[in-house]
Amino acid sequence: MGLLNKIFKRGDTQTTQFEESDSDPAGGSKNAPRRELVHVVLRDTMRQHGIPTDWIDCAILSVVNENTMTGMHVHLIVRNGHDRLLAYVPAFQSSFMSAITKFEPRVSDWLLSLCWQFEGMANTRWEPMPDPKVWTGAAAAAGAASAASSDADDVEEDLKALFAIRDAAMKGDVKPPPGHTDFQPTQPGL
């Protein structure tokens, strides 16, 4: 029957099935231990960095594709502390992924995505978005100019240091430690 369905491509079959993480936590699915691992590692990572437990929630969407390979999408929901946590999201995510990799080295096989959602941000006062030119021409030119000037400054400082070393060596100010010679007599090979 599966071959006929494949040949005639019945419209009612789906290539991917989704299951909410709340639907049956003890149902014995293949992802149940992985789901629990994600929750435990998230809680431990938050504790390690001193983030209150009510700031970040986790929702997991289990996925099964047509090859019966299972995986999951992890959805981290930030409920509080937006203004303080936002700048550290990349560092927190890196810490979370390294912690979960310690327990499950093949995490990339089943953890399909990790996304962030910031809820309740309407109550937070944010700085308004800058002019669109900031992201394109003017800012890019200013950034390139500052990078070029800082590179030139670094090269100039390095050259000054090298010249100072050379000048000191030419004056003879740099003397080897006692008992140290610059050249050793040639030794015959064995």
Contact map, one row per residue, 1 for C-alpha under 8 A:
1111100000000000000000000000000000000000000000000000000000000000000000000000000000000000000000000000000000000000000000000000000000000000000000000000000000000000000000000000000000000000000000
1111110000000000000000000000000000000000000000000000000000000000000000000000000000000000000000000000000000000000000000000000000000000000000000000000000000000000000000000000000000000000000000
1111111000000000000000000000000000000000000000000000000000000000000000000000000000000000000000000000000000000000000000000000000000000000000000000000000000000000000000000000000000000000000000
1111111100000000000000000000000000000000000000000000000000000000000000000000000000000000000000000000000000000000000000000000000000000000000000000000000000000000000000000000000000000000000000
1111111111000000000000000000000000000000000000000000000000000000000000000000000000000000000000000000000000000000000000000000000000000000000000000000000000000000000000000000000000000000000000
0111111111000000000000000000000000000000000000000000000000000000000000000000000000000000000000000000000000000000000000000000000000000000000000000000000000000000000000000000000000000000000000
0011111110000000000000000000000000000000000000000000000000000000000000000000000000000000000000000000000000000000000000000000000000000000000000000000000000000000000000000000000000000000000000
0001111111000000000000000000000000000000000000000000000000000000000000000000000000000000000000000000000000000000000000000000000000000000000000000000000000000000000000000000000000000000000000
0000111111100000000000000000000000000000000000000000000000000000000000000000000000000000000000000000000000000000000000000000000000000000000000000000000000000000000000000000000000000000000000
0000110111111000000000000000000000000000000000000000000000000000000000000000000000000000000000000000000000000000000000000000000000000000000000000000000000000000000000000000000000000000000000
0000000011111100000000000000000000000000000000000000000000000000000000000000000000000000000000000000000000000000000000000000000000000000000000000000000000000000000000000000000000000000000000
0000000001111100000000000000000000000000000000000000000000000000000000000000000000000000000000000000000000000000000000000000000000000000000000000000000000000000000000000000000000000000000000
0000000001111110000000000000000000000000000000000000000000000000000000000000000000000000000000000000000000000000000000000000000000000000000000000000000000000000000000000000000000000000000000
0000000000111111100000000000000000000000000000000000000000000000000000000000000000000000000000000000000000000000000000000000000000000000000000000000000000000000000000000000000000000000000000
0000000000001111100000000000000000000000000000000000000000000000110000000000000000000000000000000000000000000000000000000000000000000000000000000000000000000000000000000000000000000000000000
0000000000000111110000000000000000000000000000000000000000000011110000000000000000000000000000000000000000000000000000000000000000000000000000000000000000000000000000000000000000000000000000
0000000000000111111000000000000000000000000000000000000000000011100000000000000000000000000000000000000000000000000000000000000000000000000000000000000000000000000000000000000000000000000000
0000000000000001111100000000000000000000000000000000000000001111000000000000000000000000000000000000000000000000000000000000000000000000000000000000000000000000000000000000000000000000000000
0000000000000000111110100000000000000000000000000000000000001110000000000000000000000000000000000000000000000000000000000000000000000000000000000000000000000000000000000000000000000000000000
0000000000000000011111100000000000000000000000000000000000011100000000000000000000000000000000000000000000000000000000000000000000000000000000000000000000000000000000000000000000000000000000
0000000000000000001111111000000000000000000000000000000000111100000000000000000000000000000000000000000000000000000000000000000000000000000000000000000000000000000000000000000000000000000000
0000000000000000000111111000000000000000000000000000000000000000000000000000000000000000000000000000000000000000000000000000000000000000000000000000000000000000000000000000000000000000000000
0000000000000000001111111000000000000000000000000000000000000000000000000000000000000000000000000000000000000000000000000000000000000000000000000000000000000000000000000000000000000000000000
0000000000000000000011111110000000000000000000000000000000000000000000000000000000000000000000000000000000000000000000000000000000000000000000000000000000000000000000000000000000000000000000
0000000000000000000011111111000100000000000000000000000000000000000000000000000000000000000000000000000000000000000000000000000000000000000000000000000000000000000000000000000000000000000000
0000000000000000000000011111100100000000000000000000000000000000000000000000000000000000000000000000000000000000000000000000000000000000000000000000000000000000000000000000000000000000000000
0000000000000000000000011111100100000000000000000000000000000000000000000000000000000000000000000000000000000000000000000000000000000000000000000000000000000000000000000000000000000000000000
0000000000000000000000001111110100000000000000000000000000000000000000000000000000000000000000000000000000000000000000000000000000000000000000000000000000000000000000000000000000000000000000
0000000000000000000000000111111100000000000000000000000000000000000000000000000000000000000000000000000000000000000000000000000000000000000000000000000000000000000000000000000000000000000000
0000000000000000000000000001111111000000000000000000000000000000000001000000000000000000000000000000000000000000000000000000000000000000000000000000000000000000000000000000000000000000000000
0000000000000000000000000000111111100000000000000000000000000100000001110000000000000000000000000000000000000000000000000000000000000000000000000000000000000000000000000000000000000000000000
0000000000000000000000001111111111110000000000000000000000000000000000000000000000000000000000000000000000000000000000000000000000000000000000000000000000000000000000000000000000000000000000
0000000000000000000000000000011111111000000000000000000000000000000000000000000000000000000000000000000000000000000000000000000000000000000000000000000000000000000000000000000000000000000000
0000000000000000000000000000011111111100000000000000000000000000000000000000000000000000000000000000000000000000000000000000000000000000000000000000000000000000000000000000000000000000000000
0000000000000000000000000000001111111110000000000000000000010000000000000000000000000000000000000000000000000000000000000000000000000000000000000000000000000000000000000000000000000000000000
0000000000000000000000000000000111111111000000000000000000000000000000000000000000000000000000000000000000000000000000000000000000000000000000000000000000000000000000000000000000000000000000
0000000000000000000000000000000011111111100000000000000000000000000000000000000000000000000000000001000000000000000000000000000000000000000000000000000000000000000000000000000000000000000000
0000000000000000000000000000000001111111110000000000000000000000000000000000000000000000000000000001000000000000000000000000000000000000000000000000000000000000000000000000000000000000000000
0000000000000000000000000000000000111111111000000000000001000000000000000000000000000000000000000000000000000000000000000000000000000000000000000000000000000000000000000000000000000000000000
0000000000000000000000000000000000011111111100000000000000000000000000000000000000000000000000000000000000000000000000000000000000000000000000000000000000000000000000000000000000000000000000
0000000000000000000000000000000000001111111110000000000000000000000000000000000000000000000000010011000000000000000000000000000000000000000000000000000000000000000000000000000000000000000000
0000000000000000000000000000000000000111111111000000000000000000000000000000000000000000000000010000000000000000000000000000000000000000000000000000000000000000000000000000000000000000000000
0000000000000000000000000000000000000011111111100000100000000000000000000000000000000000000000000000000000000000000000000000000000000000000000000000000000000000000000000000000000000000000000
0000000000000000000000000000000000000001111111110000000000000000000000000000000000000000000000000000000000000000000000000000000000000000000000000000000000000000000000000000000000000000000000
0000000000000000000000000000000000000000111111111000000000000000000000000000000000000000000100110010000000000000000000000000000000000000000000000000000000000000000000000000000000000000000000
0000000000000000000000000000000000000000011111111111100000000000000000000000000000000000000000000000000000000000000000000000000000000000000000000000000000000000000000000000000000000000000000
0000000000000000000000000000000000000000001111111111100000000000000000000000000000000000000000000000000000000000000000000000000000000000000000000000000000000000000000000000000000000000000000
0000000000000000000000000000000000000000000111111110000000000000000000000000000000000000000000000000000000000000000000000000000000000000000000000000000000000000000000000000000000000000000000
0000000000000000000000000000000000000000000011111110000000000000000000000000000000000000000000000000000000000000000000000000000000000000000000000000000000000000000000000000000000000000000000
0000000000000000000000000000000000000000000001111111000000000000000000000000000000000000000000000000000000000000000000000000000000000000000000000000000000000000000000000000000000000000000000
0000000000000000000000000000000000000000000001111111101000000000000000000000000000000000000000000000000000000000000000000000000000000000000000000000000000000000000000000000000000000000000000
0000000000000000000000000000000000000000000001100111111000000000000000000000000000000000000000000000000000000000000000000000000000000000000000000000000000000000000000000000000000000000000000
0000000000000000000000000000000000000000001001100011111100000000000000000000000000000000000000000000000000000000000000000000000000000000000000000000000000000000000000000000000000000000000000
0000000000000000000000000000000000000000000000000001111110000000000000000000001100000000000000000000000000000000000000000000000000000000000000000000000000000000000000000000000000000000000000
0000000000000000000000000000000000000000000000000011111110000000000000000000011110000000000000000000000000000000000000000000000000000000000000000000000000000000000000000000000000000000000000
0000000000000000000000000000000000000000000000000000111111000000000000000001111100000000000000000000000000000000000000000000000000000000000000000000000000000000000000000000000000000000000000
0000000000000000000000000000000000000000000000000000011111100000000000000001111000000000000000000000000000000000000000000000000000000000000000000000000000000000000000000000000000000000000000
0000000000000000000000000000000000000010000000000000000111110000000000000111100000000000000000000000000000000000000000000000000000000000000000000000000000000000000000000000000000000000000000
0000000000000000000010000000000000000000000000000000000011111000000000000111100000000000000000000000000000000000000000000000000000000000000000000000000000000000000000000000000000000000000000
0000000000000000000110000000000000100000000000000000000001111100000000011110000000000000000000000000000000000000000000000000000000000000000000000000000000000000000000000000000000000000000000
0000000000000000011110000000000000000000000000000000000000111110000000011110000000000000000000000000000000000000000000000000000000000000000000000000000000000000000000000000000000000000000000
0000000000000000011110000000001000000000000000000000000000011111000001111000000000000000000000000000000000000000000000000000000000000000000000000000000000000000000000000000000000000000000000
0000000000000001111000000000000000000000000000000000000000001111100001111000000000000000000000000000000000000000000000000000000000000000000000000000000000000000000000000000000000000000000000
0000000000000001110000000000000000000000000000000000000000000111111111100000000000000000000000000000000000000000000000000000000000000000000000000000000000000000000000000000000000000000000000
0000000000000011100000000000000000000000000000000000000000000011111111000000000000000000000000000000000000000000000000000000000000000000000000000000000000000000000000000000000000000000000000
0000000000000011000000000000000000000000000000000000000000000001111110000000000000000000000000000000000000000000000000000000000000000000000000000000000000000000000000000000000000000000000000
0000000000000000000000000000000000000000000000000000000000000001111110000000000000000000000000000000000000000000000000000000000000000000000000000000000000000000000000000000000000000000000000
0000000000000000000000000000000000000000000000000000000000000001111111000000000000000000000000000000000000000000000000000000000000000000000000000000000000000000000000000000000000000000000000
0000000000000000000000000000000000000000000000000000000000000001111111100000000000000000000000000000000000000000000000000000000000000000000000000000000000000000000000000000000000000000000000
0000000000000000000000000000011000000000000000000000000000000111100111110000000000000000000000000000000000000100000000000000000000000000000000000000000000000000000000000000000000000000000000
0000000000000000000000000000001000000000000000000000000000000111000011111000000000000000000000000000000000001111000000000000000000000000000000000000000000000000000000000000000000000000000000
0000000000000000000000000000001000000000000000000000000000011110000001111100000000000000000000000000000000000111100000000000000000000000000000000000000000000000000000000000000000000000000000
0000000000000000000000000000000000000000000000000000000000011110000000111110000000000000000000000000000000000011111000000000000000000000000000000000000000000000000000000000000000000000000000
0000000000000000000000000000000000000000000000000000000001111000000000011111000000000000000000000000000000000011111000000000000000000000000000000000000000000000000000000000000000000000000000
0000000000000000000000000000000000000000000000000000000001111000000000001111100000000000000000000000000000000000011110000000000000000000000000000000000000000000000000000000000000000000000000
0000000000000000000000000000000000000000000000000000000111100000000000000111110000000000000000000000000000000000011110000000000000000000000000000000000000000000000000000000000000000000000000
0000000000000000000000000000000000000000000000000000000111100000000000000011111000000000000000000000000000000000000111100000000000000000000000000000000000000000000000000000000000000000000000
0000000000000000000000000000000000000000000000000000001110000000000000000001111111000000000000000000000000000000000111100000000000000000000000000000000000000000000000000000000000000000000000
0000000000000000000000000000000000000000000000000000011110000000000000000000111111000000000000000000000000000000000001110000000000000000000000000000000000000000000000000000000000000000000000
0000000000000000000000000000000000000000000000000000011100000000000000000000011111000000000000000000000000000000000000110000000000000000000000000000000000000000000000000000000000000000000000
0000000000000000000000000000000000000000000000000000001000000000000000000000011111111000000000000000000000000000000000000000000000000000000000000000000000000000000000000000000000000000000000
0000000000000000000000000000000000000000000000000000000000000000000000000000011111111100000000000000000000000000000001001001000000000000000000000000000000000000000000000000000000000000000000
0000000000000000000000000000000000000000000000000000000000000000000000000000000011111110000000000000000000000000000000000001000000000000000000000000000000000000000000000000000000000000000000
0000000000000000000000000000000000000000000000000000000000000000000000000000000011111111000000000000000000000000000000000000000000000000000000000000000000000000000000000000000000000000000000
0000000000000000000000000000000000000000000000000000000000000000000000000000000011111111100000000000000000000000000000000000000000000000000000000000000000000000000000000000000000000000000000
0000000000000000000000000000000000000000000000000000000000000000000000000000000001111111100000000000000000000000000000000000000000000000000000000000000000000000000000000000000000000000000000
0000000000000000000000000000000000000000000000000000000000000000000000000000000000111111110000000000000000000000000000000000000000000000000000000000000000000000000000000000000000000000000000
0000000000000000000000000000000000000000000000000000000000000000000000000000000000011111111100000000000000000000000000000000000000000000000000000000000000000000000000000000000000000000000000
0000000000000000000000000000000000000000000000000000000000000000000000000000000000001111111110000000000000000000000000000000000000000000000000000000000000000000000000000000000000000000000000
0000000000000000000000000000000000000000000000000000000000000000000000000000000000000011111111000000000000000000000000000000000000000000000000000000000000000000000000000000000000000000000000
0000000000000000000000000000000000000000000000000000000000000000000000000000000000000001111111100000000000000000000000000000000000000000000000000000000000000000000000000000000000000000000000
0000000000000000000000000000000000000000000010000000000000000000000000000000000000000001111111110000000000000000000000000000000000000000000000000000000000000000000000000000000000000000000000
0000000000000000000000000000000000000000000000000000000000000000000000000000000000000000111111111000000000000000000000000000000000000000000000000000000000000000000000000000000000000000000000
0000000000000000000000000000000000000000000000000000000000000000000000000000000000000000011111111100000000000000000000000000000000000000000000000000000000000000000000000000000000000000000000
0000000000000000000000000000000000000000000010000000000000000000000000000000000000000000001111111110000000000000000000000000000000000000000000000000000000000000000000000000000000000000000000
0000000000000000000000000000000000000000110010000000000000000000000000000000000000000000000111111111000000000000000000000000000000000000000000000000000000000000000000000000000000000000000000
0000000000000000000000000000000000000000000000000000000000000000000000000000000000000000000011111111100000000000000000000000000000000000000000000000000000000000000000000000000000000000000000
0000000000000000000000000000000000000000000000000000000000000000000000000000000000000000000001111111110000000000000000000000000000000000000000000000000000000000000000000000000000000000000000
0000000000000000000000000000000000000000100010000000000000000000000000000000000000000000000000111111111000000000000000000000000000000000000000000000000000000000000000000000000000000000000000
0000000000000000000000000000000000001100100000000000000000000000000000000000000000000000000000011111111110100000000000000000000000000000000000000000000000000000000000000000000000000000000000
0000000000000000000000000000000000000000000000000000000000000000000000000000000000000000000000001111111111100000000000000000000000000000000000000000000000000000000000000000000000000000000000
0000000000000000000000000000000000000000000000000000000000000000000000000000000000000000000000000111111110000000000000000000000000000000000000000000000000000000000000000000000000000000000000
0000000000000000000000000000000000000000000000000000000000000000000000000000000000000000000000000011111110000000000000000000000000000000000000000000000000000000000000000000000000000000000000
0000000000000000000000000000000000000000000000000000000000000000000000000000000000000000000000000001111111100000000000000000000000000000000000000000000000000000000000000000000000000000000000
0000000000000000000000000000000000000000000000000000000000000000000000000000000000000000000000000001111111110000000000000000000000000000000000000000000000000000000000000000000000000000000000
0000000000000000000000000000000000000000000000000000000000000000000000000000000000000000000000000000100111111100000000000000000000000000000000000000000000000000000000000000000000000000000000
0000000000000000000000000000000000000000000000000000000000000000000000000000000000000000000000000001100111111110000000000000000000000000000000000000000000000000000000000000000000000000000000
0000000000000000000000000000000000000000000000000000000000000000000000000000000000000000000000000000000011111111000000000000000000000000000000000000000000000000000000000000000000000000000000
0000000000000000000000000000000000000000000000000000000000000000000000100000000000000000000000000000000001111111000000000000000000000000000000000000000000000000000000000000000000000000000000
0000000000000000000000000000000000000000000000000000000000000000000001110000000000000000000000000000000001111111000000000000000000000000000000000000000000000000000000000000000000000000000000
0000000000000000000000000000000000000000000000000000000000000000000000111100000000000000000000000000000000111111110000000000000000000000000000000000000000000000000000000000000000000000000000
0000000000000000000000000000000000000000000000000000000000000000000000111100000000000000000000000000000000011111110000000000000000000000000000000000000000000000000000000000000000000000000000
0000000000000000000000000000000000000000000000000000000000000000000000011100000000000000000000000000000000000011111000000000000000000000000000000000000000000000000000000000000000000000000000
0000000000000000000000000000000000000000000000000000000000000000000000001111000000000000000000000000000000000011111100000000000000000000000000000000000000000000000000000000000000000000000000
0000000000000000000000000000000000000000000000000000000000000000000000001111000000000000000000000000000000000000111110000000000000000000000000000000000000000000000000000000000000000000000000
0000000000000000000000000000000000000000000000000000000000000000000000000011110000000000000000000000000000000000011111000000000000000000000000000000000000000000000000000000000000000000000000
0000000000000000000000000000000000000000000000000000000000000000000000000011110000000000000000000000000000000000001111100000000000000000000000000000000000000000000000000000000000000000000000
0000000000000000000000000000000000000000000000000000000000000000000000000000111001000000000000000000000000000000000111111000000000000000000000000000000000000000000000000000000000000000000000
0000000000000000000000000000000000000000000000000000000000000000000000000000111100000000000000000000000000000000000011111000000000000000000000000000000000000000000000000000000000000000000000
0000000000000000000000000000000000000000000000000000000000000000000000000000001100000000000000000000000000000000000001111111000000000000000000000000000000000000000000000000000000000000000000
0000000000000000000000000000000000000000000000000000000000000000000000000000000001000000000000000000000000000000000001111111000000000000000000000000000000000000000000000000000000000000000000
0000000000000000000000000000000000000000000000000000000000000000000000000000000000000000000000000000000000000000000000011111100000000000000000000000000000000000000000000000000000000000000000
0000000000000000000000000000000000000000000000000000000000000000000000000000000000000000000000000000000000000000000000011111100000000000000000000000000000000000000000000000000000000000000000
0000000000000000000000000000000000000000000000000000000000000000000000000000000001100000000000000000000000000000000000011111110000000000000000000000000000000000000000000000000000000000000000
0000000000000000000000000000000000000000000000000000000000000000000000000000000000000000000000000000000000000000000000000111111000000000000000000000000000000000000000000000000000000000000000
0000000000000000000000000000000000000000000000000000000000000000000000000000000000000000000000000000000000000000000000000001111100000000000000000000000000000000000000000000000000000000000000
0000000000000000000000000000000000000000000000000000000000000000000000000000000000000000000000000000000000000000000000000000111110000000000000000000000000000000000000000000000000000000000000
0000000000000000000000000000000000000000000000000000000000000000000000000000000000000000000000000000000000000000000000000000011111000000000000000000000000000000000000000000000000000000000000
0000000000000000000000000000000000000000000000000000000000000000000000000000000000000000000000000000000000000000000000000000001111100000000000000000000000000000000000000000000000000000000000
0000000000000000000000000000000000000000000000000000000000000000000000000000000000000000000000000000000000000000000000000000000111110100000000000000000000000000000000000000000000000000000000
0000000000000000000000000000000000000000000000000000000000000000000000000000000000000000000000000000000000000000000000000000000011111100000000000000000000000000000000000000000000000000000000
0000000000000000000000000000000000000000000000000000000000000000000000000000000000000000000000000000000000000000000000000000000001111111000000000000000000000000000000000000000000000000000000
0000000000000000000000000000000000000000000000000000000000000000000000000000000000000000000000000000000000000000000000000000000000111111111000000000000000000000000000000000000000000000000000
0000000000000000000000000000000000000000000000000000000000000000000000000000000000000000000000000000000000000000000000000000000001111111111100000000000000000000000000000000000000000000000000
0000000000000000000000000000000000000000000000000000000000000000000000000000000000000000000000000000000000000000000000000000000000011111111100000000000000000000000000000000000000000000000000
0000000000000000000000000000000000000000000000000000000000000000000000000000000000000000000000000000000000000000000000000000000000011111111100000000000000000000000000000000000000000000000000
0000000000000000000000000000000000000000000000000000000000000000000000000000000000000000000000000000000000000000000000000000000000001111111110000000000000000000000000000000000000000000000000
0000000000000000000000000000000000000000000000000000000000000000000000000000000000000000000000000000000000000000000000000000000000001111111111000000000000000000000000000000000000000000000000
0000000000000000000000000000000000000000000000000000000000000000000000000000000000000000000000000000000000000000000000000000000000001111111111100000000000000000000000000000000000000000000000
0000000000000000000000000000000000000000000000000000000000000000000000000000000000000000000000000000000000000000000000000000000000000111111111110000000000000000000000000000000000000000000000
0000000000000000000000000000000000000000000000000000000000000000000000000000000000000000000000000000000000000000000000000000000000000000111111111000000000000000000000000000000000000000000000
0000000000000000000000000000000000000000000000000000000000000000000000000000000000000000000000000000000000000000000000000000000000000000011111111100000000000000000000000000000000000000000000
0000000000000000000000000000000000000000000000000000000000000000000000000000000000000000000000000000000000000000000000000000000000000000001111111110000000000000000000000000000000000000000000
0000000000000000000000000000000000000000000000000000000000000000000000000000000000000000000000000000000000000000000000000000000000000000000111111111000000000000000000000000000000000000000000
0000000000000000000000000000000000000000000000000000000000000000000000000000000000000000000000000000000000000000000000000000000000000000000011111111100000000000000000000000000000000000000000
0000000000000000000000000000000000000000000000000000000000000000000000000000000000000000000000000000000000000000000000000000000000000000000001111111110000000000000000000000000000000000000000
0000000000000000000000000000000000000000000000000000000000000000000000000000000000000000000000000000000000000000000000000000000000000000000000111111111000000000000000000000000000000000000000
0000000000000000000000000000000000000000000000000000000000000000000000000000000000000000000000000000000000000000000000000000000000000000000000011111111100000000000000000000000000000000000000
0000000000000000000000000000000000000000000000000000000000000000000000000000000000000000000000000000000000000000000000000000000000000000000000001111111110000000000000000000000000000000000000
0000000000000000000000000000000000000000000000000000000000000000000000000000000000000000000000000000000000000000000000000000000000000000000000000111111111000000000000000000000000000000000000
0000000000000000000000000000000000000000000000000000000000000000000000000000000000000000000000000000000000000000000000000000000000000000000000000011111111100000000000000000000000000000000000
0000000000000000000000000000000000000000000000000000000000000000000000000000000000000000000000000000000000000000000000000000000000000000000000000001111111110000000000000000000000000000000000
0000000000000000000000000000000000000000000000000000000000000000000000000000000000000000000000000000000000000000000000000000000000000000000000000000111111111000000000000000000000000000000000
0000000000000000000000000000000000000000000000000000000000000000000000000000000000000000000000000000000000000000000000000000000000000000000000000000011111111100000000000000000000000000000000
0000000000000000000000000000000000000000000000000000000000000000000000000000000000000000000000000000000000000000000000000000000000000000000000000000001111111110000000000000000000000000000000
0000000000000000000000000000000000000000000000000000000000000000000000000000000000000000000000000000000000000000000000000000000000000000000000000000000111111111000000000000000000000000000000
0000000000000000000000000000000000000000000000000000000000000000000000000000000000000000000000000000000000000000000000000000000000000000000000000000000011111111100000000000000000000000000000
0000000000000000000000000000000000000000000000000000000000000000000000000000000000000000000000000000000000000000000000000000000000000000000000000000000001111111110000000000000000000000000000
0000000000000000000000000000000000000000000000000000000000000000000000000000000000000000000000000000000000000000000000000000000000000000000000000000000000111111111000000000000000000000000000
0000000000000000000000000000000000000000000000000000000000000000000000000000000000000000000000000000000000000000000000000000000000000000000000000000000000011111111100000000000000000000000000
0000000000000000000000000000000000000000000000000000000000000000000000000000000000000000000000000000000000000000000000000000000000000000000000000000000000001111111110000000000000000000000000
0000000000000000000000000000000000000000000000000000000000000000000000000000000000000000000000000000000000000000000000000000000000000000000000000000000000000111111111000000000000000000000000
0000000000000000000000000000000000000000000000000000000000000000000000000000000000000000000000000000000000000000000000000000000000000000000000000000000000000011111111100000000000000000000000
0000000000000000000000000000000000000000000000000000000000000000000000000000000000000000000000000000000000000000000000000000000000000000000000000000000000000001111111110000000000000000000000
0000000000000000000000000000000000000000000000000000000000000000000000000000000000000000000000000000000000000000000000000000000000000000000000000000000000000000111111111000000000000000000000
0000000000000000000000000000000000000000000000000000000000000000000000000000000000000000000000000000000000000000000000000000000000000000000000000000000000000000011111111100000000000000000000
0000000000000000000000000000000000000000000000000000000000000000000000000000000000000000000000000000000000000000000000000000000000000000000000000000000000000000001111111110000000000000000000
0000000000000000000000000000000000000000000000000000000000000000000000000000000000000000000000000000000000000000000000000000000000000000000000000000000000000000000111111111110000000000000000
0000000000000000000000000000000000000000000000000000000000000000000000000000000000000000000000000000000000000000000000000000000000000000000000000000000000000000000011111111110000000000000000
0000000000000000000000000000000000000000000000000000000000000000000000000000000000000000000000000000000000000000000000000000000000000000000000000000000000000000000001111111100000000000000000
0000000000000000000000000000000000000000000000000000000000000000000000000000000000000000000000000000000000000000000000000000000000000000000000000000000000000000000000111111110000000000000000
0000000000000000000000000000000000000000000000000000000000000000000000000000000000000000000000000000000000000000000000000000000000000000000000000000000000000000000000011111111000000000000000
0000000000000000000000000000000000000000000000000000000000000000000000000000000000000000000000000000000000000000000000000000000000000000000000000000000000000000000000011111111000000000000000
0000000000000000000000000000000000000000000000000000000000000000000000000000000000000000000000000000000000000000000000000000000000000000000000000000000000000000000000011011111100000000000000
0000000000000000000000000000000000000000000000000000000000000000000000000000000000000000000000000000000000000000000000000000000000000000000000000000000000000000000000000001111110000000000000
0000000000000000000000000000000000000000000000000000000000000000000000000000000000000000000000000000000000000000000000000000000000000000000000000000000000000000000000000000011111011100000000
0000000000000000000000000000000000000000000000000000000000000000000000000000000000000000000000000000000000000000000000000000000000000000000000000000000000000000000000000000001111110000000000
0000000000000000000000000000000000000000000000000000000000000000000000000000000000000000000000000000000000000000000000000000000000000000000000000000000000000000000000000000000111110000000000
0000000000000000000000000000000000000000000000000000000000000000000000000000000000000000000000000000000000000000000000000000000000000000000000000000000000000000000000000000000011111000000000
0000000000000000000000000000000000000000000000000000000000000000000000000000000000000000000000000000000000000000000000000000000000000000000000000000000000000000000000000000000111111100000000
0000000000000000000000000000000000000000000000000000000000000000000000000000000000000000000000000000000000000000000000000000000000000000000000000000000000000000000000000000000100111111000000
0000000000000000000000000000000000000000000000000000000000000000000000000000000000000000000000000000000000000000000000000000000000000000000000000000000000000000000000000000000100011111000000
0000000000000000000000000000000000000000000000000000000000000000000000000000000000000000000000000000000000000000000000000000000000000000000000000000000000000000000000000000000000001111100000
0000000000000000000000000000000000000000000000000000000000000000000000000000000000000000000000000000000000000000000000000000000000000000000000000000000000000000000000000000000000001111110000
0000000000000000000000000000000000000000000000000000000000000000000000000000000000000000000000000000000000000000000000000000000000000000000000000000000000000000000000000000000000000011111000
0000000000000000000000000000000000000000000000000000000000000000000000000000000000000000000000000000000000000000000000000000000000000000000000000000000000000000000000000000000000000001111100
0000000000000000000000000000000000000000000000000000000000000000000000000000000000000000000000000000000000000000000000000000000000000000000000000000000000000000000000000000000000000000111110
0000000000000000000000000000000000000000000000000000000000000000000000000000000000000000000000000000000000000000000000000000000000000000000000000000000000000000000000000000000000000000011111
0000000000000000000000000000000000000000000000000000000000000000000000000000000000000000000000000000000000000000000000000000000000000000000000000000000000000000000000000000000000000000001111
0000000000000000000000000000000000000000000000000000000000000000000000000000000000000000000000000000000000000000000000000000000000000000000000000000000000000000000000000000000000000000000111
